[in-house]
Amino acid sequence: MLAEHRGFVPLNRDGLVDRVAKTLVDAILAGGIPPGERLAESTIAKQMDLSRAPVREALRLLESSGLVEYRTNRGFFVKVVSVTSMADLYDLRILLETAAIRRLTEINADVALPALRAQVAELHRLAGEGDDLMAHVSADMQFHRLICEHSGNQRFLQLFDQIANETKLGLLVIGRLYDDPHEMAGTHDPIVEAVALGDANRAAGAIDYHIRVAKEMVTQHFHDQQEGKPE
C-alpha cells in the first residue's frame, strides 16, 4: 500500500492530468516511491484532493513512458527495472541518437553547438559541486535531449522524451555510473568536437561509442548488485 507522500498536495484543475503525472514522476525519481511499490489511485486521489479519474489518466501516461506498469486485477506499480530492460533501452537510444546527431550535424550544427557546449560546461560545473546523482543524470539527459531537439525531427524528440524518465529510473536504482563526475562530463567532448567539424559519420560514431560504454557500465552495475544480494 502506498504510504503518504509529503509531495502530494491538493491541485487545482488547470492542466490537471499533466500536473498529476509530473508530481508522480518527481516522487518516483526522487526515490520517494520505490520500484515495485503499488500506486493506489484512491490514496493518491485523496492526498491530492481529486477524483480518481485524473489520477488514473496520469498513471496511464506514466505507463506509456515506462515508469509505471499495470498488472491485471492488481493495479498500477512503479516499474521494476531489470538488466534486460535497461540493455534494450540503451539499444533503442543508440538507434535514435545516432540518427538524430547525423541530421543535426548535416543541417543544424551552427545552431546546436552553443547549446551543446553550454550543457557540457554545466556537467563540469555540477561535477565540481558534489555528488547529487539525479542532478548529474538530469544534466546528462538534457545534453542528449538537445541532440534530438536540434535534429529538427520532432518524432526523435517525442521518442526521447518518452524514454528519458525510464533511463533516469534505471540510474536511480543502481545509484551510480561513473565514479568521477568530471570523467562523465568529459565523455561528451568527442561528440561535440565531431559536430563542430561537421562530420556526421564521426558524430554518429562518437555517440554510438558513448552510449555503448554507458550501456556496458549500467548492465555491469546491475549484475554486481544482483551478485551482492543475500541468498
C-alpha atoms as an extended CHARMM CRD file, in Angstrom:
* protein
*
       231  EXT
         1         1  MET       CA              0.0000000000        0.0000000000        0.0000000000  PROA      1               0.0000000000
         2         2  LEU       CA              1.3100000000        3.4250000000       -0.9550000000  PROA      2               0.0000000000
         3         3  ALA       CA              2.4020000000        5.3670000000        2.1250000000  PROA      3               0.0000000000
         4         4  GLU       CA              1.5010000000        9.0360000000        2.4310000000  PROA      4               0.0000000000
         5         5  HSD       CA              3.9680000000       11.1170000000        0.4250000000  PROA      5               0.0000000000
         6         6  ARG       CA              4.6640000000       14.6740000000        1.5180000000  PROA      6               0.0000000000
         7         7  GLY       CA              4.9190000000       15.9120000000       -2.0660000000  PROA      7               0.0000000000
         8         8  PHE       CA              1.2700000000       15.1280000000       -2.7980000000  PROA      8               0.0000000000
         9         9  VAL       CA             -0.7110000000       18.3200000000       -2.1880000000  PROA      9               0.0000000000
        10        10  PRO       CA             -4.1260000000       19.4940000000       -3.4540000000  PROA      10              0.0000000000
        11        11  LEU       CA             -4.0460000000       20.6570000000       -7.0930000000  PROA      11              0.0000000000
        12        12  ASN       CA             -6.3520000000       22.9670000000       -8.9990000000  PROA      12              0.0000000000
        13        13  ARG       CA             -7.9610000000       21.8240000000      -12.2550000000  PROA      13              0.0000000000
        14        14  ASP       CA             -5.8430000000       23.6550000000      -14.8810000000  PROA      14              0.0000000000
        15        15  GLY       CA             -3.7450000000       21.1180000000      -16.8170000000  PROA      15              0.0000000000
        16        16  LEU       CA             -4.6710000000       18.6560000000      -14.1380000000  PROA      16              0.0000000000
        17        17  VAL       CA             -3.6390000000       15.3130000000      -15.6150000000  PROA      17              0.0000000000
        18        18  ASP       CA             -0.2190000000       16.5670000000      -16.7130000000  PROA      18              0.0000000000
        19        19  ARG       CA              0.4410000000       18.0600000000      -13.2970000000  PROA      19              0.0000000000
        20        20  VAL       CA             -0.6270000000       14.9110000000      -11.5000000000  PROA      20              0.0000000000
        21        21  ALA       CA              1.7360000000       12.9750000000      -13.7660000000  PROA      21              0.0000000000
        22        22  LYS       CA              4.6050000000       15.3870000000      -13.0570000000  PROA      22              0.0000000000
        23        23  THR       CA              4.0140000000       15.1380000000       -9.3000000000  PROA      23              0.0000000000
        24        24  LEU       CA              4.2130000000       11.3530000000       -9.5150000000  PROA      24              0.0000000000
        25        25  VAL       CA              7.2940000000       11.4380000000      -11.7540000000  PROA      25              0.0000000000
        26        26  ASP       CA              9.0800000000       13.7490000000       -9.3330000000  PROA      26              0.0000000000
        27        27  ALA       CA              8.2250000000       11.4870000000       -6.3930000000  PROA      27              0.0000000000
        28        28  ILE       CA              9.4070000000        8.3430000000       -8.1940000000  PROA      28              0.0000000000
        29        29  LEU       CA             12.6690000000        9.8470000000       -9.4750000000  PROA      29              0.0000000000
        30        30  ALA       CA             13.4150000000       11.3650000000       -6.0730000000  PROA      30              0.0000000000
        31        31  GLY       CA             13.2310000000        7.8730000000       -4.6200000000  PROA      31              0.0000000000
        32        32  GLY       CA             10.1070000000        8.6340000000       -2.6070000000  PROA      32              0.0000000000
        33        33  ILE       CA              8.1910000000        5.7870000000       -4.2420000000  PROA      33              0.0000000000
        34        34  PRO       CA             10.4950000000        2.8180000000       -4.9010000000  PROA      34              0.0000000000
        35        35  PRO       CA             10.3090000000        0.3680000000       -7.8100000000  PROA      35              0.0000000000
        36        36  GLY       CA              7.7270000000       -2.3340000000       -7.2260000000  PROA      36              0.0000000000
        37        37  GLU       CA              5.5150000000       -0.2150000000       -4.9940000000  PROA      37              0.0000000000
        38        38  ARG       CA              1.7960000000       -0.1110000000       -5.7520000000  PROA      38              0.0000000000
        39        39  LEU       CA              0.3500000000        3.2440000000       -6.7820000000  PROA      39              0.0000000000
        40        40  ALA       CA             -3.1120000000        3.1470000000       -5.2310000000  PROA      40              0.0000000000
        41        41  GLU       CA             -5.3780000000        5.5050000000       -7.1720000000  PROA      41              0.0000000000
        42        42  SER       CA             -7.6530000000        6.1010000000       -4.1880000000  PROA      42              0.0000000000
        43        43  THR       CA             -4.7690000000        7.0090000000       -1.8710000000  PROA      43              0.0000000000
        44        44  ILE       CA             -3.1750000000        9.3820000000       -4.3670000000  PROA      44              0.0000000000
        45        45  ALA       CA             -6.5300000000       10.9790000000       -5.2020000000  PROA      45              0.0000000000
        46        46  LYS       CA             -7.2950000000       11.5420000000       -1.5210000000  PROA      46              0.0000000000
        47        47  GLN       CA             -3.9100000000       13.1170000000       -0.8210000000  PROA      47              0.0000000000
        48        48  MET       CA             -4.2540000000       15.4330000000       -3.8370000000  PROA      48              0.0000000000
        49        49  ASP       CA             -7.9230000000       16.2010000000       -3.1030000000  PROA      49              0.0000000000
        50        50  LEU       CA             -9.0150000000       14.8820000000       -6.5080000000  PROA      50              0.0000000000
        51        51  SER       CA            -11.3360000000       12.3240000000       -8.0030000000  PROA      51              0.0000000000
        52        52  ARG       CA             -9.7310000000        9.0770000000       -9.1680000000  PROA      52              0.0000000000
        53        53  ALA       CA            -10.2550000000        9.8280000000      -12.8900000000  PROA      53              0.0000000000
        54        54  PRO       CA             -7.3620000000       12.3120000000      -13.4000000000  PROA      54              0.0000000000
        55        55  VAL       CA             -5.0930000000       10.1300000000      -11.2810000000  PROA      55              0.0000000000
        56        56  ARG       CA             -5.9030000000        7.1200000000      -13.4570000000  PROA      56              0.0000000000
        57        57  GLU       CA             -5.2270000000        9.1470000000      -16.6240000000  PROA      57              0.0000000000
        58        58  ALA       CA             -1.9160000000       10.3370000000      -15.2050000000  PROA      58              0.0000000000
        59        59  LEU       CA             -0.9060000000        6.7740000000      -14.3690000000  PROA      59              0.0000000000
        60        60  ARG       CA             -1.7080000000        5.7340000000      -17.9250000000  PROA      60              0.0000000000
        61        61  LEU       CA              0.6270000000        8.4780000000      -19.1560000000  PROA      61              0.0000000000
        62        62  LEU       CA              3.3740000000        7.1700000000      -16.9170000000  PROA      62              0.0000000000
        63        63  GLU       CA              2.7240000000        3.6530000000      -18.1470000000  PROA      63              0.0000000000
        64        64  SER       CA              3.4330000000        4.7970000000      -21.7000000000  PROA      64              0.0000000000
        65        65  SER       CA              6.6900000000        6.4270000000      -20.5590000000  PROA      65              0.0000000000
        66        66  GLY       CA              7.9710000000        3.2330000000      -18.9390000000  PROA      66              0.0000000000
        67        67  LEU       CA              7.9090000000        4.4510000000      -15.3360000000  PROA      67              0.0000000000
        68        68  VAL       CA              4.7560000000        2.5960000000      -14.3330000000  PROA      68              0.0000000000
        69        69  GLU       CA              3.3340000000       -0.8090000000      -15.2190000000  PROA      69              0.0000000000
        70        70  TYR       CA             -0.2290000000       -2.0900000000      -14.9550000000  PROA      70              0.0000000000
        71        71  ARG       CA             -0.7690000000       -5.5640000000      -13.5010000000  PROA      71              0.0000000000
        72        72  THR       CA             -4.0950000000       -7.1720000000      -14.2970000000  PROA      72              0.0000000000
        73        73  ASN       CA             -6.5160000000       -7.1350000000      -11.3700000000  PROA      73              0.0000000000
        74        74  ARG       CA             -3.8600000000       -5.5650000000       -9.1580000000  PROA      74              0.0000000000
        75        75  GLY       CA             -3.4580000000       -2.0060000000      -10.4130000000  PROA      75              0.0000000000
        76        76  PHE       CA             -0.5080000000        0.2620000000      -11.1650000000  PROA      76              0.0000000000
        77        77  PHE       CA              3.0070000000       -0.2350000000       -9.8160000000  PROA      77              0.0000000000
        78        78  VAL       CA              6.2970000000        1.6260000000      -10.1700000000  PROA      78              0.0000000000
        79        79  LYS       CA              8.2240000000       -0.3290000000      -12.7660000000  PROA      79              0.0000000000
        80        80  VAL       CA             10.8280000000       -2.7890000000      -11.5530000000  PROA      80              0.0000000000
        81        81  VAL       CA             13.8670000000       -2.1430000000      -13.7060000000  PROA      81              0.0000000000
        82        82  SER       CA             15.8510000000       -5.1440000000      -14.9250000000  PROA      82              0.0000000000
        83        83  VAL       CA             19.1870000000       -5.5640000000      -16.6430000000  PROA      83              0.0000000000
        84        84  THR       CA             17.3760000000       -6.7450000000      -19.7940000000  PROA      84              0.0000000000
        85        85  SER       CA             15.0060000000       -3.7840000000      -19.9140000000  PROA      85              0.0000000000
        86        86  MET       CA             17.8990000000       -1.3390000000      -19.4700000000  PROA      86              0.0000000000
        87        87  ALA       CA             20.0050000000       -3.0320000000      -22.1410000000  PROA      87              0.0000000000
        88        88  ASP       CA             17.0630000000       -2.8600000000      -24.5400000000  PROA      88              0.0000000000
        89        89  LEU       CA             16.5190000000        0.7890000000      -23.6710000000  PROA      89              0.0000000000
        90        90  TYR       CA             20.1370000000        1.7010000000      -24.3920000000  PROA      90              0.0000000000
        91        91  ASP       CA             19.9890000000       -0.1760000000      -27.7040000000  PROA      91              0.0000000000
        92        92  LEU       CA             16.9920000000        1.9520000000      -28.6410000000  PROA      92              0.0000000000
        93        93  ARG       CA             18.8260000000        5.1050000000      -27.6140000000  PROA      93              0.0000000000
        94        94  ILE       CA             21.7640000000        4.1750000000      -29.8590000000  PROA      94              0.0000000000
        95        95  LEU       CA             19.4810000000        3.9040000000      -32.8840000000  PROA      95              0.0000000000
        96        96  LEU       CA             17.6220000000        7.0850000000      -32.0230000000  PROA      96              0.0000000000
        97        97  GLU       CA             20.5560000000        9.2970000000      -31.1680000000  PROA      97              0.0000000000
        98        98  THR       CA             22.8640000000        8.2410000000      -33.9840000000  PROA      98              0.0000000000
        99        99  ALA       CA             20.0980000000        9.1520000000      -36.4290000000  PROA      99              0.0000000000
       100       100  ALA       CA             19.4240000000       12.4160000000      -34.6030000000  PROA      100             0.0000000000
       101       101  ILE       CA             23.0470000000       13.5460000000      -34.4740000000  PROA      101             0.0000000000
       102       102  ARG       CA             23.6040000000       12.7490000000      -38.1480000000  PROA      102             0.0000000000
       103       103  ARG       CA             20.7170000000       15.0220000000      -39.0330000000  PROA      103             0.0000000000
       104       104  LEU       CA             21.8120000000       17.7040000000      -36.5820000000  PROA      104             0.0000000000
       105       105  THR       CA             25.3720000000       17.7230000000      -37.9450000000  PROA      105             0.0000000000
       106       106  GLU       CA             24.1760000000       17.9370000000      -41.5280000000  PROA      106             0.0000000000
       107       107  ILE       CA             21.5670000000       20.6850000000      -41.1590000000  PROA      107             0.0000000000
       108       108  ASN       CA             21.8020000000       22.4550000000      -37.8090000000  PROA      108             0.0000000000
       109       109  ALA       CA             25.3000000000       22.2500000000      -36.3440000000  PROA      109             0.0000000000
       110       110  ASP       CA             25.8660000000       26.0100000000      -36.0670000000  PROA      110             0.0000000000
       111       111  VAL       CA             22.7050000000       26.4860000000      -34.0300000000  PROA      111             0.0000000000
       112       112  ALA       CA             23.1770000000       23.3820000000      -31.8950000000  PROA      112             0.0000000000
       113       113  LEU       CA             26.8340000000       23.8230000000      -30.9460000000  PROA      113             0.0000000000
       114       114  PRO       CA             26.4560000000       26.6740000000      -28.4180000000  PROA      114             0.0000000000
       115       115  ALA       CA             23.7330000000       24.7640000000      -26.5690000000  PROA      115             0.0000000000
       116       116  LEU       CA             25.7210000000       21.5120000000      -26.5600000000  PROA      116             0.0000000000
       117       117  ARG       CA             28.8730000000       23.2400000000      -25.3300000000  PROA      117             0.0000000000
       118       118  ALA       CA             26.9390000000       25.0610000000      -22.6170000000  PROA      118             0.0000000000
       119       119  GLN       CA             25.4660000000       21.7620000000      -21.4200000000  PROA      119             0.0000000000
       120       120  VAL       CA             28.8860000000       20.1110000000      -21.2140000000  PROA      120             0.0000000000
       121       121  ALA       CA             30.0420000000       23.1210000000      -19.1910000000  PROA      121             0.0000000000
       122       122  GLU       CA             27.0530000000       22.5850000000      -16.9000000000  PROA      122             0.0000000000
       123       123  LEU       CA             28.0600000000       18.9490000000      -16.4290000000  PROA      123             0.0000000000
       124       124  HSD       CA             31.5470000000       20.0560000000      -15.3860000000  PROA      124             0.0000000000
       125       125  ARG       CA             30.0780000000       22.6820000000      -13.0490000000  PROA      125             0.0000000000
       126       126  LEU       CA             27.9360000000       20.0510000000      -11.3450000000  PROA      126             0.0000000000
       127       127  ALA       CA             30.9330000000       17.7340000000      -11.1050000000  PROA      127             0.0000000000
       128       128  GLY       CA             32.7020000000       20.3400000000       -9.0160000000  PROA      128             0.0000000000
       129       129  GLU       CA             29.7620000000       20.8730000000       -6.6830000000  PROA      129             0.0000000000
       130       130  GLY       CA             29.1180000000       17.4350000000       -5.2380000000  PROA      130             0.0000000000
       131       131  ASP       CA             27.6020000000       14.0160000000       -5.8200000000  PROA      131             0.0000000000
       132       132  ASP       CA             23.8980000000       14.7320000000       -6.4040000000  PROA      132             0.0000000000
       133       133  LEU       CA             23.2450000000       11.7720000000       -8.6860000000  PROA      133             0.0000000000
       134       134  MET       CA             19.9340000000       12.9450000000      -10.0960000000  PROA      134             0.0000000000
       135       135  ALA       CA             21.2970000000       16.4190000000      -10.8370000000  PROA      135             0.0000000000
       136       136  HSD       CA             24.1020000000       14.8340000000      -12.8720000000  PROA      136             0.0000000000
       137       137  VAL       CA             21.7310000000       12.4020000000      -14.5710000000  PROA      137             0.0000000000
       138       138  SER       CA             19.2610000000       15.1660000000      -15.4480000000  PROA      138             0.0000000000
       139       139  ALA       CA             22.0320000000       17.3440000000      -16.8890000000  PROA      139             0.0000000000
       140       140  ASP       CA             23.3830000000       14.4120000000      -18.8920000000  PROA      140             0.0000000000
       141       141  MET       CA             19.9490000000       13.5850000000      -20.2630000000  PROA      141             0.0000000000
       142       142  GLN       CA             19.4550000000       17.2340000000      -21.2090000000  PROA      142             0.0000000000
       143       143  PHE       CA             22.5930000000       17.0420000000      -23.3790000000  PROA      143             0.0000000000
       144       144  HSD       CA             21.1350000000       14.0660000000      -25.2130000000  PROA      144             0.0000000000
       145       145  ARG       CA             17.7420000000       15.7320000000      -25.4550000000  PROA      145             0.0000000000
       146       146  LEU       CA             19.3630000000       18.7400000000      -27.1230000000  PROA      146             0.0000000000
       147       147  ILE       CA             20.6800000000       16.4290000000      -29.8330000000  PROA      147             0.0000000000
       148       148  CYS       CA             17.1690000000       15.2210000000      -30.5910000000  PROA      148             0.0000000000
       149       149  GLU       CA             15.6950000000       18.7110000000      -30.2880000000  PROA      149             0.0000000000
       150       150  HSD       CA             18.2120000000       20.2910000000      -32.6820000000  PROA      150             0.0000000000
       151       151  SER       CA             17.9130000000       17.4510000000      -35.1720000000  PROA      151             0.0000000000
       152       152  GLY       CA             14.7710000000       19.1970000000      -36.3710000000  PROA      152             0.0000000000
       153       153  ASN       CA             12.8080000000       15.9580000000      -36.2880000000  PROA      153             0.0000000000
       154       154  GLN       CA             10.0160000000       16.2290000000      -33.7290000000  PROA      154             0.0000000000
       155       155  ARG       CA              9.4870000000       12.4550000000      -33.7650000000  PROA      155             0.0000000000
       156       156  PHE       CA             13.0290000000       11.9820000000      -32.4830000000  PROA      156             0.0000000000
       157       157  LEU       CA             12.3430000000       14.4160000000      -29.6590000000  PROA      157             0.0000000000
       158       158  GLN       CA              8.9980000000       12.8500000000      -28.7730000000  PROA      158             0.0000000000
       159       159  LEU       CA             10.5420000000        9.3850000000      -28.5800000000  PROA      159             0.0000000000
       160       160  PHE       CA             13.4300000000       10.6490000000      -26.4660000000  PROA      160             0.0000000000
       161       161  ASP       CA             11.0460000000       12.3080000000      -24.0260000000  PROA      161             0.0000000000
       162       162  GLN       CA              9.0690000000        9.0720000000      -23.8280000000  PROA      162             0.0000000000
       163       163  ILE       CA             12.0760000000        7.0350000000      -22.6980000000  PROA      163             0.0000000000
       164       164  ALA       CA             14.0660000000        9.6300000000      -20.7230000000  PROA      164             0.0000000000
       165       165  ASN       CA             12.3940000000        9.0330000000      -17.3690000000  PROA      165             0.0000000000
       166       166  GLU       CA             12.8110000000        5.2690000000      -17.6390000000  PROA      166             0.0000000000
       167       167  THR       CA             16.5310000000        5.8390000000      -18.1790000000  PROA      167             0.0000000000
       168       168  LYS       CA             16.6370000000        8.0630000000      -15.0910000000  PROA      168             0.0000000000
       169       169  LEU       CA             14.8080000000        5.4330000000      -13.0410000000  PROA      169             0.0000000000
       170       170  GLY       CA             17.3460000000        2.7860000000      -14.0130000000  PROA      170             0.0000000000
       171       171  LEU       CA             20.2380000000        5.0040000000      -12.9530000000  PROA      171             0.0000000000
       172       172  LEU       CA             18.4580000000        5.8000000000       -9.7010000000  PROA      172             0.0000000000
       173       173  VAL       CA             18.1490000000        2.0730000000       -8.9990000000  PROA      173             0.0000000000
       174       174  ILE       CA             21.8570000000        1.3590000000       -9.4920000000  PROA      174             0.0000000000
       175       175  GLY       CA             22.8020000000        4.5610000000       -7.6780000000  PROA      175             0.0000000000
       176       176  ARG       CA             25.8630000000        5.4530000000       -9.7500000000  PROA      176             0.0000000000
       177       177  LEU       CA             27.5140000000        5.3200000000      -13.1500000000  PROA      177             0.0000000000
       178       178  TYR       CA             30.9280000000        6.9690000000      -13.3770000000  PROA      178             0.0000000000
       179       179  ASP       CA             32.9430000000        7.2160000000      -10.1510000000  PROA      179             0.0000000000
       180       180  ASP       CA             34.3810000000       10.5530000000      -11.3130000000  PROA      180             0.0000000000
       181       181  PRO       CA             31.6980000000       13.0200000000      -12.4970000000  PROA      181             0.0000000000
       182       182  HSD       CA             34.3520000000       15.0500000000      -14.3600000000  PROA      182             0.0000000000
       183       183  GLU       CA             35.1720000000       11.9180000000      -16.3640000000  PROA      183             0.0000000000
       184       184  MET       CA             31.4780000000       11.5440000000      -17.1600000000  PROA      184             0.0000000000
       185       185  ALA       CA             31.3060000000       15.1570000000      -18.3250000000  PROA      185             0.0000000000
       186       186  GLY       CA             34.4140000000       14.7060000000      -20.4730000000  PROA      186             0.0000000000
       187       187  THR       CA             32.9340000000       11.7350000000      -22.3390000000  PROA      187             0.0000000000
       188       188  HSD       CA             30.6960000000       14.2070000000      -24.1760000000  PROA      188             0.0000000000
       189       189  ASP       CA             33.6210000000       16.1600000000      -25.6600000000  PROA      189             0.0000000000
       190       190  PRO       CA             34.2760000000       13.8760000000      -28.6920000000  PROA      190             0.0000000000
       191       191  ILE       CA             30.6040000000       14.1950000000      -29.6630000000  PROA      191             0.0000000000
       192       192  VAL       CA             30.7280000000       17.9900000000      -29.6280000000  PROA      192             0.0000000000
       193       193  GLU       CA             34.0690000000       18.0240000000      -31.4570000000  PROA      193             0.0000000000
       194       194  ALA       CA             32.6620000000       15.8730000000      -34.2750000000  PROA      194             0.0000000000
       195       195  VAL       CA             29.6470000000       18.1510000000      -34.6360000000  PROA      195             0.0000000000
       196       196  ALA       CA             31.9640000000       21.1860000000      -34.7370000000  PROA      196             0.0000000000
       197       197  LEU       CA             33.9050000000       19.5500000000      -37.5810000000  PROA      197             0.0000000000
       198       198  GLY       CA             30.6700000000       18.9660000000      -39.4900000000  PROA      198             0.0000000000
       199       199  ASP       CA             31.4910000000       15.2620000000      -39.7660000000  PROA      199             0.0000000000
       200       200  ALA       CA             28.1800000000       13.3790000000      -39.4800000000  PROA      200             0.0000000000
       201       201  ASN       CA             29.8100000000        9.9300000000      -39.6140000000  PROA      201             0.0000000000
       202       202  ARG       CA             32.2680000000       10.8210000000      -36.8650000000  PROA      202             0.0000000000
       203       203  ALA       CA             29.4900000000       12.3310000000      -34.7480000000  PROA      203             0.0000000000
       204       204  ALA       CA             27.3570000000        9.2160000000      -35.1330000000  PROA      204             0.0000000000
       205       205  GLY       CA             30.3220000000        7.0300000000      -34.2280000000  PROA      205             0.0000000000
       206       206  ALA       CA             31.1010000000        9.1630000000      -31.1840000000  PROA      206             0.0000000000
       207       207  ILE       CA             27.6060000000        8.9700000000      -29.7690000000  PROA      207             0.0000000000
       208       208  ASP       CA             27.3330000000        5.2660000000      -30.5920000000  PROA      208             0.0000000000
       209       209  TYR       CA             30.5170000000        4.6500000000      -28.5810000000  PROA      209             0.0000000000
       210       210  HSD       CA             29.3850000000        6.9580000000      -25.7690000000  PROA      210             0.0000000000
       211       211  ILE       CA             26.0410000000        5.2080000000      -25.2720000000  PROA      211             0.0000000000
       212       212  ARG       CA             27.5030000000        1.7060000000      -25.6930000000  PROA      212             0.0000000000
       213       213  VAL       CA             30.0160000000        2.3760000000      -22.9250000000  PROA      213             0.0000000000
       214       214  ALA       CA             27.2030000000        3.6690000000      -20.7050000000  PROA      214             0.0000000000
       215       215  LYS       CA             25.1620000000        0.5530000000      -21.5090000000  PROA      215             0.0000000000
       216       216  GLU       CA             28.0510000000       -1.7140000000      -20.5110000000  PROA      216             0.0000000000
       217       217  MET       CA             28.5350000000        0.1690000000      -17.2440000000  PROA      217             0.0000000000
       218       218  VAL       CA             24.8240000000        0.1370000000      -16.3930000000  PROA      218             0.0000000000
       219       219  THR       CA             24.4110000000       -3.5670000000      -17.0800000000  PROA      219             0.0000000000
       220       220  GLN       CA             27.5790000000       -4.3680000000      -15.1250000000  PROA      220             0.0000000000
       221       221  HSD       CA             26.2940000000       -2.3940000000      -12.1290000000  PROA      221             0.0000000000
       222       222  PHE       CA             23.0310000000       -4.3600000000      -12.2850000000  PROA      222             0.0000000000
       223       223  HSD       CA             24.9300000000       -7.6550000000      -12.3560000000  PROA      223             0.0000000000
       224       224  ASP       CA             27.1010000000       -6.5430000000       -9.4430000000  PROA      224             0.0000000000
       225       225  GLN       CA             24.0200000000       -5.6070000000       -7.4210000000  PROA      225             0.0000000000
       226       226  GLN       CA             22.4270000000       -8.9840000000       -8.0730000000  PROA      226             0.0000000000
       227       227  GLU       CA             25.5800000000      -10.8330000000       -7.0680000000  PROA      227             0.0000000000
       228       228  GLY       CA             25.8060000000       -8.7760000000       -3.8860000000  PROA      228             0.0000000000
       229       229  LYS       CA             22.2840000000       -9.6570000000       -2.7300000000  PROA      229             0.0000000000
       230       230  PRO       CA             21.9910000000      -12.2320000000        0.0450000000  PROA      230             0.0000000000
       231       231  GLU       CA             20.5940000000      -15.6380000000       -0.8550000000  PROA      231             0.0000000000
